């Protein structure tokens, strides 16, 4: 189920996060990043991120698929975020996303 615009605004104000808990677990670390590009219609996001140590990936800028329950409509390039990412088969997937606190 997609989060509404009000859900994104509430998350921004309250520091809540969106999650796809079936893939990410409590051991998946939060990673800091900056949004470079958003393609809400394709459910993709480009993030300049810190190292994803749990995936043996250095800091870089790259595109990610985003879990369908995360609404990207209100997210803009330049936003500082924290996110969780996992490998879902051969796809790097953002499973949780929140504004940087």
DRENKOLTI-709709 format. One record per residue (C-alpha): residue in three letters; residue number from 1; x, y, z. Coordinates in steps of 0.2 Angstrom, whole numbers. Example, Ala and Ser with C-alpha at 12.3 -4.5 7.8 and 13.67 -1.06 7.14 Angstrom:
<atoms>
<atom r="ALA" k="1" east="62" north="-22" up="39"/>
<atom r="SER" k="2" east="68" north="-5" up="36"/>
</atoms>
This chain:
<atoms>
<atom r="UNK" k="1" east="0" north="0" up="0"/>
<atom r="UNK" k="2" east="7" north="17" up="-5"/>
<atom r="UNK" k="3" east="9" north="30" up="8"/>
<atom r="UNK" k="4" east="-1" north="46" up="6"/>
<atom r="UNK" k="5" east="6" north="64" up="4"/>
<atom r="UNK" k="6" east="1" north="66" up="22"/>
<atom r="UNK" k="7" east="11" north="51" up="27"/>
<atom r="UNK" k="8" east="26" north="58" up="20"/>
<atom r="UNK" k="9" east="23" north="75" up="28"/>
<atom r="UNK" k="10" east="20" north="67" up="45"/>
<atom r="UNK" k="11" east="36" north="57" up="43"/>
<atom r="UNK" k="12" east="45" north="72" up="39"/>
<atom r="UNK" k="13" east="38" north="81" up="55"/>
<atom r="UNK" k="14" east="39" north="66" up="66"/>
<atom r="UNK" k="15" east="55" north="58" up="60"/>
<atom r="UNK" k="16" east="45" north="42" up="56"/>
<atom r="UNK" k="17" east="51" north="30" up="42"/>
<atom r="UNK" k="18" east="43" north="20" up="29"/>
<atom r="UNK" k="19" east="47" north="1" up="28"/>
<atom r="UNK" k="20" east="47" north="-15" up="19"/>
<atom r="UNK" k="21" east="51" north="-26" up="34"/>
<atom r="UNK" k="22" east="50" north="-42" up="25"/>
<atom r="UNK" k="23" east="66" north="-38" up="17"/>
<atom r="UNK" k="24" east="75" north="-27" up="29"/>
<atom r="UNK" k="25" east="78" north="-32" up="47"/>
<atom r="UNK" k="26" east="84" north="-23" up="62"/>
<atom r="UNK" k="27" east="102" north="-28" up="58"/>
<atom r="UNK" k="28" east="101" north="-18" up="42"/>
<atom r="UNK" k="29" east="110" north="-1" up="45"/>
<atom r="UNK" k="30" east="104" north="16" up="41"/>
<atom r="UNK" k="31" east="115" north="25" up="28"/>
<atom r="UNK" k="32" east="116" north="43" up="26"/>
<atom r="UNK" k="33" east="113" north="51" up="8"/>
<atom r="UNK" k="34" east="108" north="65" up="-2"/>
<atom r="UNK" k="35" east="94" north="63" up="-16"/>
<atom r="UNK" k="36" east="101" north="68" up="-33"/>
<atom r="UNK" k="37" east="86" north="63" up="-44"/>
<atom r="UNK" k="38" east="69" north="56" up="-41"/>
<atom r="UNK" k="39" east="59" north="46" up="-54"/>
<atom r="UNK" k="40" east="43" north="43" up="-45"/>
<atom r="UNK" k="41" east="34" north="35" up="-60"/>
<atom r="UNK" k="42" east="47" north="22" up="-61"/>
<atom r="UNK" k="43" east="49" north="20" up="-42"/>
<atom r="UNK" k="44" east="68" north="24" up="-43"/>
<atom r="UNK" k="45" east="79" north="36" up="-34"/>
<atom r="UNK" k="46" east="97" north="41" up="-37"/>
<atom r="UNK" k="47" east="107" north="44" up="-20"/>
<atom r="UNK" k="48" east="124" north="50" up="-16"/>
<atom r="UNK" k="49" east="127" north="39" up="-1"/>
<atom r="UNK" k="50" east="140" north="34" up="12"/>
<atom r="UNK" k="51" east="147" north="17" up="11"/>
<atom r="UNK" k="52" east="135" north="2" up="12"/>
<atom r="UNK" k="53" east="146" north="-8" up="23"/>
<atom r="UNK" k="54" east="134" north="-22" up="25"/>
<atom r="UNK" k="55" east="134" north="-24" up="6"/>
<atom r="UNK" k="56" east="153" north="-21" up="4"/>
<atom r="UNK" k="57" east="149" north="-6" up="-7"/>
<atom r="UNK" k="58" east="160" north="11" up="-5"/>
<atom r="UNK" k="59" east="152" north="28" up="-5"/>
<atom r="UNK" k="60" east="146" north="33" up="-22"/>
<atom r="UNK" k="61" east="131" north="40" up="-32"/>
<atom r="UNK" k="62" east="120" north="27" up="-39"/>
<atom r="UNK" k="63" east="102" north="23" up="-43"/>
<atom r="UNK" k="64" east="91" north="12" up="-33"/>
<atom r="UNK" k="65" east="74" north="4" up="-35"/>
<atom r="UNK" k="66" east="62" north="9" up="-21"/>
<atom r="UNK" k="67" east="50" north="-2" up="-12"/>
<atom r="UNK" k="68" east="32" north="0" up="-19"/>
<atom r="UNK" k="69" east="25" north="6" up="-2"/>
<atom r="UNK" k="70" east="37" north="21" up="-2"/>
<atom r="UNK" k="71" east="29" north="37" up="-10"/>
<atom r="UNK" k="72" east="42" north="47" up="-19"/>
<atom r="UNK" k="73" east="30" north="61" up="-25"/>
<atom r="UNK" k="74" east="35" north="73" up="-11"/>
<atom r="UNK" k="75" east="54" north="69" up="-11"/>
<atom r="UNK" k="76" east="65" north="82" up="-20"/>
<atom r="UNK" k="77" east="83" north="82" up="-27"/>
<atom r="UNK" k="78" east="94" north="90" up="-13"/>
<atom r="UNK" k="79" east="85" north="82" up="1"/>
<atom r="UNK" k="80" east="96" north="74" up="15"/>
<atom r="UNK" k="81" east="90" north="57" up="20"/>
<atom r="UNK" k="82" east="94" north="41" up="29"/>
<atom r="UNK" k="83" east="89" north="24" up="21"/>
<atom r="UNK" k="84" east="91" north="6" up="22"/>
<atom r="UNK" k="85" east="95" north="-4" up="7"/>
<atom r="UNK" k="86" east="96" north="-23" up="3"/>
<atom r="UNK" k="87" east="99" north="-34" up="-12"/>
<atom r="UNK" k="88" east="83" north="-41" up="-18"/>
<atom r="UNK" k="89" east="89" north="-54" up="-31"/>
<atom r="UNK" k="90" east="100" north="-44" up="-42"/>
<atom r="UNK" k="91" east="91" north="-27" up="-38"/>
<atom r="UNK" k="92" east="98" north="-15" up="-25"/>
<atom r="UNK" k="93" east="82" north="-10" up="-16"/>
<atom r="UNK" k="94" east="78" north="4" up="-4"/>
<atom r="UNK" k="95" east="67" north="-3" up="9"/>
<atom r="UNK" k="96" east="66" north="11" up="22"/>
<atom r="UNK" k="97" east="68" north="30" up="19"/>
<atom r="UNK" k="98" east="67" north="45" up="31"/>
<atom r="UNK" k="99" east="72" north="63" up="31"/>
<atom r="UNK" k="100" east="89" north="65" up="40"/>
<atom r="UNK" k="101" east="87" north="70" up="58"/>
</atoms>
